[in-house]
Amino acid sequence: MKIHNVFALIVVLSSLTVGQFTQKKEAAPMKIKNVFALIVTEKLFECRDFYIKHFGFTVAFQSTIYIQLSVPSEQGSSFDLALMPPNHPFGEDYRGKFNGKGMYLTIEVADAAAAYGKLKAEGAPILYNLKNEDWGQRHFLTKDPGGMTIDIVESIEPAAGYYDKYQVR
């Protein structure tokens, strides 16, 4: 190999970064088809009926060990919610039943006041009356027969400066 060709090869190789030699091809992002909550409850059919009556869910799949409910969104997709009894046959990893703490199911609606009136008239339990919150929500709380607290929210403008003290720095 002639000296000027070796010199050119050294110049080319030195201009490349180590990352260009060792860089691994990134895996393709996960293709998510659906995301839904699965609630383990002893009140399987009571919860099914609650979500159908108050929120318009329909049964997508039903058995004595698993129920999947679905409701269409305004954007044309759907939202799902699954229910399962604690005595199902799926294994120990799914055995614990929901204890009513540490999780809220949030349902965003266009008109929280209308939803509040509807659920109240239908006899749903109201845990927290309709209120405008400084953080930018008009909302109220209800609870399904299995103990899941449901936060029915409508986004509104937050109070001026409310989030100033919570900024990530």
C-alpha positions as CSV (number, residue, x, y, z in Angstrom):
1,M,0.0,0.0,0.0
2,K,1.4,3.4,-0.9
3,I,2.2,5.7,1.9
4,H,-0.3,8.4,0.9
5,N,-3.1,5.7,0.9
6,V,-2.1,4.6,4.4
7,F,-2.1,8.3,5.5
8,A,-5.6,8.8,4.0
9,L,-6.9,5.7,5.8
10,I,-5.5,6.9,9.1
11,V,-7.1,10.3,8.6
12,V,-10.5,8.7,7.8
13,L,-10.3,6.3,10.7
14,S,-9.3,9.0,13.2
15,S,-12.2,11.1,12.2
16,L,-14.7,8.4,13.3
17,T,-15.8,8.2,16.9
18,V,-15.6,5.2,19.0
19,G,-19.4,5.2,19.2
20,Q,-19.6,4.6,15.4
21,F,-17.8,1.3,15.9
22,T,-19.6,0.2,19.1
23,Q,-23.0,1.7,18.7
24,K,-25.7,-1.0,19.0
25,K,-28.8,-0.7,17.0
26,E,-31.7,0.5,19.2
27,A,-34.6,-1.8,19.6
28,A,-37.8,-0.7,17.9
29,P,-40.2,0.9,20.4
30,M,-42.8,-1.3,21.9
31,K,-46.1,-1.2,19.9
32,I,-48.8,-0.8,22.6
33,K,-52.3,-1.9,21.5
34,N,-54.2,-1.0,24.6
35,V,-53.7,0.0,28.3
36,F,-56.3,-0.8,30.9
37,A,-56.7,-1.2,34.6
38,L,-57.5,-4.7,36.0
39,I,-59.3,-4.6,39.3
40,V,-59.5,-7.7,41.4
41,T,-62.8,-7.6,43.3
42,E,-65.2,-10.0,45.1
43,K,-68.0,-7.9,43.6
44,L,-67.4,-8.8,39.9
45,F,-70.9,-8.5,38.5
46,E,-71.9,-5.6,40.8
47,C,-68.9,-3.6,39.5
48,R,-69.7,-4.6,35.9
49,D,-73.2,-3.3,36.3
50,F,-72.0,-0.1,38.0
51,Y,-69.7,0.8,35.0
52,I,-72.4,-0.1,32.5
53,K,-75.1,1.9,34.3
54,H,-73.1,5.1,35.2
55,F,-70.5,5.4,32.5
56,G,-71.9,3.6,29.4
57,F,-69.3,0.7,29.3
58,T,-70.3,-2.3,27.3
59,V,-69.2,-5.9,27.9
60,A,-66.4,-6.8,25.5
61,F,-65.7,-10.2,27.1
62,Q,-67.4,-11.9,30.0
63,S,-66.9,-15.1,32.0
64,T,-67.1,-16.0,35.7
65,I,-63.3,-15.4,36.1
66,Y,-62.8,-12.3,33.9
67,I,-64.8,-9.4,32.5
68,Q,-63.5,-6.9,30.1
69,L,-65.5,-3.7,29.6
70,S,-65.1,-1.1,26.9
71,V,-66.3,2.5,26.3
72,P,-65.7,4.6,23.2
73,S,-63.7,7.8,23.4
74,E,-64.5,11.1,21.6
75,Q,-61.5,10.5,19.4
76,G,-62.8,7.2,18.1
77,S,-60.7,4.8,20.1
78,S,-61.9,3.0,23.2
79,F,-61.0,2.7,26.8
80,D,-61.1,-0.7,28.6
81,L,-61.5,-1.8,32.2
82,A,-61.1,-5.4,33.3
83,L,-62.5,-7.1,36.4
84,M,-61.5,-10.3,38.0
85,P,-62.5,-12.2,41.2
86,P,-59.8,-13.1,43.7
87,N,-60.5,-16.8,43.3
88,H,-59.6,-16.9,39.6
89,P,-57.3,-19.7,38.3
90,F,-54.5,-17.4,36.8
91,G,-52.0,-18.0,39.6
92,E,-50.7,-16.5,42.8
93,D,-49.3,-13.3,41.2
94,Y,-52.8,-12.1,40.6
95,R,-54.3,-13.2,43.9
96,G,-54.5,-10.1,46.0
97,K,-57.8,-8.2,45.8
98,F,-57.9,-4.4,45.6
99,N,-58.1,-2.9,49.1
100,G,-59.5,0.5,48.2
101,K,-56.3,2.5,48.9
102,G,-53.5,4.0,46.8
103,M,-55.2,4.1,43.5
104,Y,-57.9,6.2,41.8
105,L,-59.6,5.5,38.5
106,T,-59.8,8.9,36.8
107,I,-62.4,9.4,34.1
108,E,-62.1,12.7,32.3
109,V,-65.4,14.1,30.9
110,A,-66.4,17.2,28.9
111,D,-68.9,18.4,31.6
112,A,-68.3,17.3,35.2
113,A,-71.4,19.2,36.5
114,A,-73.6,17.1,34.1
115,A,-71.9,13.9,35.1
116,Y,-72.3,14.8,38.8
117,G,-76.1,15.4,38.3
118,K,-76.5,12.1,36.4
119,L,-74.6,9.9,38.9
120,K,-76.3,11.6,41.8
121,A,-79.8,11.0,40.2
122,E,-78.9,7.4,39.5
123,G,-78.0,6.8,43.1
124,A,-74.2,6.4,42.8
125,P,-72.4,7.1,46.0
126,I,-70.8,10.6,46.1
127,L,-67.7,10.7,48.3
128,Y,-66.7,14.3,47.4
129,N,-69.1,16.8,46.0
130,L,-68.5,18.7,42.8
131,K,-65.8,21.3,43.3
132,N,-63.5,23.6,41.2
133,E,-59.9,23.0,42.3
134,D,-57.1,25.5,42.1
135,W,-54.9,23.0,40.3
136,G,-57.2,23.1,37.2
137,Q,-60.0,20.6,37.7
138,R,-63.7,20.6,38.3
139,H,-64.3,17.2,39.8
140,F,-66.1,14.9,42.2
141,L,-65.5,11.4,43.6
142,T,-67.6,8.3,43.5
143,K,-66.9,4.7,44.4
144,D,-67.7,1.4,42.7
145,P,-69.1,-1.6,44.6
146,G,-65.7,-3.2,44.9
147,G,-64.2,-0.1,46.6
148,M,-62.4,1.6,43.7
149,T,-62.5,5.4,44.1
150,I,-63.4,7.1,40.8
151,D,-62.4,10.7,40.2
152,I,-64.6,12.3,37.6
153,V,-62.8,15.3,36.2
154,E,-63.2,18.1,33.8
155,S,-60.1,20.2,33.0
156,I,-60.4,23.9,33.7
157,E,-58.0,26.7,33.9
158,P,-55.8,26.5,37.0
159,A,-55.6,29.5,39.4
160,A,-53.1,32.0,38.4
161,G,-49.6,31.1,39.7
162,Y,-50.8,27.8,41.3
163,Y,-48.0,25.7,39.7
164,D,-45.3,28.2,40.3
165,K,-44.1,26.6,43.5
166,Y,-44.2,23.1,42.0
167,Q,-41.9,23.8,39.0
168,V,-39.2,21.3,38.3
169,R,-35.9,23.0,38.6
